[in-house]
Amino acid sequence: MSLYNCLRCTQRAGVRQFFQCRSYSVPARAQNAAPNSQTPTPKSSCPADTVLTGLNYLKNQPPVLALPDEEYPPWLWAILKPKELEDDGPGGRKERLERRRENKQRIRERNFMSTQ
C-alpha cells in the first residue's frame, strides 16, 4: 500500500498519525559504501496493525490490518522492479518485445504528425 493511500485512510478516519515512510533517496554514507554491500530490504509505508480501509469489501467482516514487514513474502518487495529479459538470440522474446515497443512508438509519432 502506498504512502498516499495510508495517509488518505488515516485522514478519512479522522486520525492524524505521523510515521516514517519509505524513501528512494540514497543516504550520503551509502553512496561511499562498497558496491558489493547488500542493499537493505525496503520497508512498507504502513506500520503494523494499521487499518487498511477500502480493502475489505465484504459486509460484516473484520477490518484488514497491515502486517509486520517480516510476514510479507520476499517477492512482494521486488514486484515493482522492471523485468530484465535475457537475450535469447534472434527471434526470441526480448527481440519481439523490443520490436513491438518500437512499432508502437513509430505509430504514436505518425499519428501525432498527422494531427499537426
Buried (B, 14 or more C-beta within 10 A) or exposed (E): BEBEBBBEBBEEEEEEEEEEBEEEEEEEEEEEEEEEEEEEEBEBBBBEEBBBBEEEEEEEEEEBEBBEBEEEEEEEBEEEEEEEEEEEEEEEEEBEEEEEEEEEEEEEEEEEEEEE
